[in-house]
Amino acid sequence: MKDLNEKCAVFGIFNAPGAAARQAYFGLFALQHRGQEQTGIVSTDGKKIYHHKGSGLVTQVYNEKDIEKLLGSSAIGHNRYSTSRGTDSKHAQPIIFNNTVAFAHNGNLPSTKALEDFLKKNKISIKNNSDSELMAKALGFYMKKKGLSLSKAIEKAYPLFTGAFSCVALSTNELVAFRDPRGIRPLVLGENGKEIIVASETCGLRTTGAKFLREVQPGEILTISKKGIQSKIVAKADPKFDIFEYVYFSRHDTIILGKSVYEVRKNFGKMLFKENPKLKLDVVVPVPETAIPAAIGYSQASGVPFEMALNKNRYIHRTFIEPTQANREQKIKMKLTVLRSLVAGKRVGVIDDSIVRGNTSKQIVKMFFDAGAKEVHFLVCSAPVKFPDFYGIDTPKQESLIASQKSIKEICEFIGSTSLLYLSIDGMVKATGVPREKLCLSAFNGEYPLPIYEHEKEIKYDCLKFKD
């Protein structure tokens, strides 16, 4: 429940005669939480490629006739929200080039200078192109001008991709999945009989009946063809997986780095109690949906009763999809209601996954007081978000991140809660069970594992001095 747009979802399937597009639909449906603005599927029958793209949710963009027109035994798909260049549907993916190849990207390149210089040098237009479109054009150049296969073109262009990327690409005879050396965004491999599937998360595999095989490794190019699966490591891996996938973005039935997202979120709640054992509460209430496992964990560790006292209208989409603050606030009122009988006269612990701008948290606190709560303690299952993301999350500018401008005490006063408690960075890391050196914590500590180039001048580190 916050003011963050999510990243994107990618999906690919090879060797599924008569079922590729339908399986891609099911995979994208399972990955809907990663992008809600546009969606697209590209398929191939080995001779031509077919595509259907549009703005909206998966269930809104495709119908039975659309799926039937997507011929062939292989396909890739993409759910998008805009990390750059706005929300115009012309930027919907997969991107098609030369009418024979398609490309889909999850992540973001903080700088596209290397790509732009390369394309300019080769007299290729870059006007109004997103980072993903520039990547696709580089691949197209190596395939069309140099006569390379898709996998060879990716290998050649790979050094130009300076940022975070988990990608799938499709030609008439190859499906290729590849990932940046830090592995900042997730990408997994699975199989269903003879079908080979790649997806952003394991939940995208299960919907298609596929069995999880392994993660696509950081720095790996995975080529899937009639010859089978071929792996090539093209860059030395230096894993820095984004911890925000555990905090908020991934679906809680996903497995990442061998860890259940659901269990990690429960651990966040347990660790939050462990760090603050003296807080007296009568009831623990999660902000649905992401914070539910954390609230369960807190309740189990503390013995404080768990109640779903904040009711969510399932037919209202996540609040961040509206571009203006006025719309966002109206959505929250439509989306959430408090069950008065469960909180009236009680000391309530409201558990959420994070605070970004603080406006949503402020409204939620007010809702509980209006419902008769005696005290409202706001408990956050992550550390204060002080720094913007440049790797595929649409965070606000740093000056809009409340924790970069205010101390915890000042944030508490702003949202109007009785108290405000955050989980520490050390507590977050311990809850994941993943070694600290393998995680990206940049949103919390400003330590960016990949260069952010010209964006460095935008970052201020004064907020690290706040003491509470």
N, C-alpha and C positions, 0 to 999 in steps of 0.2 A: 504494500500500500504506500506508494510514494510517487514522486514526480520524475521517474526514470523511464525512458523508453528502452525497450529491450533491443536485442541485437537482431539476428536473423536466424532462420533455419535452412539447412540444406539437406537434400535427400537424393539418393541415387540407387537405381536397381538395374542389374544386368542379367540377361538370360531368363526372362520371364515372358515367353511367347503368349500374346493375347492378354496379358495381365499387367504389363509394366506400368501403364498410365494409372490403372485402377489402384495398384499397390502404392504408387507415388502419392495418389490422393489420400489414401489411408495414412501413409507416413506423415504427410504434411498436416493432416488433421490432428495427429498426435502431437505434432510440434507447433501447433497454433500459438501456444503461449510465447513463442520466441519472436513473433512478428504478426501484426494484424492489419497492416495497411494494404499490402498487395501480395499476390501469390501467382505462381506460374509453374507450368509443367511443359517440358520439351521431351519428345520421344523420337525414336528412330526405328526404322525397319531394316536398317543396313544399307539403304539406298538414299532415302530422303529423311529429313527431320520434320516434325510436326509440332506445333506449339499452341498453347492457350494461356493467356495471362490476363489479369484484371485486378481492379482495386476492390478490397473487401476481404472478408473471411473466407476460408476454404469452402465452407458450405454454401456461400453466396456466389462464388466466382464460377464454380463448375456445376454442370448438370450432366445427366446421363449421355446426352448427345455430344457434349464437349469431350467426355472421356472416350467415347467410341471413335471419335475422329483422331484421337492421339494413337496412331498405329505403331506397331512394333514391339520388340521384345526387351528394349532398354529405354530408360527414361531418367531424367533428373528433375528435381523440383526445388522450389525456393519459397519461403515466406519472408516477407520483408517489412521492416520499419526503416525509416530513413536515418542513417548515420551521417549523411551529408547530402547536399544538393536538394534538400527539401523533399516534399511528398508527391511530386509529380509522377503520374503513372507511367510516363515514358521511361522512367528509371527502373521499372519493375524487372525482376529477373525470373528465370535465367536469361542472360544476354546472349543473343544469337549473332554470330558473325559468319560471313561467307556462305550463309544458308546451309552450312554443313556441320557447324559446331556450336555448342551452347556451353555457357559458363555461369556458375553461381557461387557466391562468396558470402561467407559469414565472418565478420571482423571489420577492421578499418585500418587504413594506412595513414599514420599521422602526417607523413609527407609523401607527396607523389612526384617530387622533383626529379628523381632518377627516371621514373617512367615517362614523365613529360619531356625531359631532355632527349630520351631515347626515341620517342615517337616524333618529336619535332625534327630530329636529325634524319629520320627516315620519311619526312614529309607526310606524316599522318596527322589529321586534324584532331585536336584535343578539346575543342571549344565546348564548354558546358558539360564535360564528361565527369561522372563520378569516379572514385578510385576503382570501383569494380569494372567500369566500362574501359578505363585505361588499361587495366590488367588484361581484359579480353582482347583489346586491340593489339597489345604486345604479343599475345598468343597467336592472333590472326596473322600478324606480320610474319612470324617464323613459319607458320604453316603454308601461307599463300606465297610469300616471296622466297622462302628458303626450302620449301617442299618437305618440311619435317612432319612427322606424325604428331598427333596431339600430345602424347606423353613426352616426346623429345622436345616439342615446343615449350612445354611447361618447364622441363629441366633447363632449357636455355634461358627462359625469361625469369626463372625463379630468383636470381640475385637482384632483379629490379623491384621485387615486391618487399618493400621496407616497412613492415608493420605486422599486424595480427591478421592471420587468414587461415580459415579452414574451408576448403573449396572442393567442389565437384565440377567436372567438365565432361562433356559427351560429344564424341564424333560418331560417324556411322559405324565404326567398328571397335571403339574403345570407350570405356568409362574410367576416368582418372580422378582419384581423390588425393589431395595433398594438404599439408599443414605447415605452418611457420615453425621455425626452430624452437621457439619458446612454448608452443602448444597452448597459447593463451585461451583459445576457444576450443570447445570439445568437438570430436569427430570419431565415430566408431564404425566398426566393420562387423557384418553379420552374414548369415546364410540361412536359406530356407530351401532345403534340397539342393537343386542345381542353381537356384537364384542367389546372386551375390548382392548384398545391400550395404550401402553406407548411409549414415544419418548423423545429425548433430547430437542426438542423445539416444540412449538405449531404449527409451520409451517409444521412439520412432521405429525401432526394429520389432518390438513385440506386437505392435498393431498389425504388422504384416505377417506375423507368424514366424519371423526370423529368429534364429539363435545368435546370441552375442558371441563373437569370436575374440575380438581384441580391439583396442583403440588404434587408430591411425597414429603412428608415432610422430612426435615433433621432428621436423626436417625430412619427413618421408614423402615420397611420391609413390602411390599405389596404383598400378595399371591393371585394369580388369578387362580381359578380352577372351576370345575363344581359346587362347593358349592357357587360360587360367589367371591366377593372381600373381603379379610380379611386383616386388618391392625394391625400391632403390632409395637409399639414404643420400640426400644431396647436400645436407648441411648438418653440422654438429649440433646435437640436441642440447638445449639448456633450459629444461622445463621451468616455466613460470605460469602455472595455471591460475586463472583469475578466480580468487576465492569468492567473488560475488556470484559465481555460478551456484555455489553451495548456499549462500545467504538468501538468494532471491530468484535468480533467473531460471535455473533448471527445474524441471518438474520433479516433485519429490519421490516419484517412483523410478527415477533414473539412477544409474550406477556410474560414478566418475572416479577414476584412479582406484578402482576396486572398493570404493566407499559408497554406501547407500546415502543418497541425499537426504532421505527421510531420517535416517539414524543420525547423520551429522547435525541436522536441524534440531533433533531432540537433544543432542549433546550441547548445542548452543544454549538451550534453555536450562539444562542441568548446570552448565558452567556459570551461567548468569546468577543462579541461586548460590552456587558455591562461592562466588566472588562477593555476594551481598546477602549473607545469611541472616542478618539482624532485622531485615525489613518485615514488618508485621502486616499480613494481608488476610482478608477473609475469602477472597475468590480471585482466580486467575482467568483472564479472558483474552483470547487471541484476536488479532485483527486478521480476518480470513483473506486469502487462503494460506499464504506462504508461512505465516507465523504459527499455524496450528500445531505442527510437530514440536516446535520450540516450547509452546505453552504446555503441551503434554509433558515434555521433559522437565520443565520447571515445576509443574505440579507433582510429578513423581519424586523429584528430589527434595521438595520442600514439605510435601504433605498438604499443601493448600489446595482446596477443591478447584477443579477445572470446570468451567462452564462456557458454552457457546452463547454468550450473552450479547454478542454483536452479530446481528443477523444480516446476511448478504443476499441481495436480490440477484439471483443467478443470471438474469437476463440483461444486466447492465455490464458492459465490458469494462476492462481495467481503466481506471480513471485517467491514466496518462495519455490515452489516445486522443483526447480533446486538446487542441493547441492553445487555448486561452485559459487563464486562471479562473475567470468567471464561469466558463463551462465546466471546468474541472471541479469547482466547488459545488455546482449544481448536481453534477454526477455523483459526488460523494453522498449528498443528502438523499438522492434517489437510490443509491446503492446499499447504504448501511442504516440499520435501525437498532436501537438498544432495547433489550428485554428488561423493562423496568423491575419486574418482580425478582429478578436474579441479582440486582445490584443496589436497589434502594437501601440506604442506611449502612452500606458496607464499605470496607476498605478494599478497593478494586485495584488489581495489578493488570494493566493493559499491556500485552506483549506484542510488539511489532518487530519486523526484520530490520528496519533502518529508518532514519529520518534524513530527508534531503533538504527541501526548502523549509519544512516545518508547518506549512499551512494545513496539510491534511491532518497531521497529528493534533494541531490546535483544535480543529473541528471535532475530532474524535473525543478529545478530552472534554470539550464542552457538552457533547452528547451525553456522556456518562454523568456529568454533574447535573445536567437537565433532567436525567432519569432518576435523580435522587441519591447518587453515590455520595457517601460521606467523605471519602478520600479517593483520588485517582492518581495512582503511581504509574508512570510510563516507563516500561522496561524494554530496552532495545537490544536485540540479539546480534548486534554487530557494533563495531567501534564507530565513532563519529566520522561521517563522510566529509572530508576536508578538501579533497582534490578531484578535479574533473577527470574523466576517462578519455583516452584517445585510441582505444583498441576495439571499439565496436559497441559501446554503450552511449546512448545519447544523454549524457549528463548535462545539467545546466552549466553556465559559466561559473567559475569559482566564486565570484562575488554573490551568486545566488544560492550557494551551498551554505546553509545556516551555520554549520559547525566551523566553517572557515572564517566566519564573521563574529561569532559569539562563543563565550565559554559555556560549559554545560549548565552552570547556574543561570546564565542569561537565556539559554534555550528553554530551560524549565519555566522561567518567568514568561517567555513568549508564548509557549503552548498552554500555559495555565495549569500545569499539573502540580500535584502535591509534592512529588519528587520525580527525578529523572535519573535513570541508571542505564549506562551503556555497558556492553560486554567489552572487555579489553582486547587489544589485538592479540596478545599472547593467549587469551582465553579462546578466541576464534580459532587460532591455529591449532591449539591443543584439541579442540572439539572436532576438527576435521580428521585428525590422525595422519595428516600428510606433513612431511618435513617442511619446516618454514622456508627453506631455501628453494623449494619447488613450487612456491605459491607467489602469485602477483598480489601485492597488498597496496598498490599505488593509490587507490581511492582513500585510504586511511592514513598512509604515512608519506605519500608523495615520492616514493622511490619507484621510478618508472623503469621496468626491466628492458624496454626498448627505447631508443632515442625518440624524443617527441619533436625534435628539430625546431622549427620556427615557433612552435607553441611554448617553448621553454620560457620565453619572455612574458607569457601570460600568467605564469605561476608565481604565487607569493607563498612563502613558507612561514610567515609570521604566526599563522594559526597554530603551529606546532608548539608555540610558547604558552598556550592557554593551560592553566593549572586549575584543577578542581579537587 
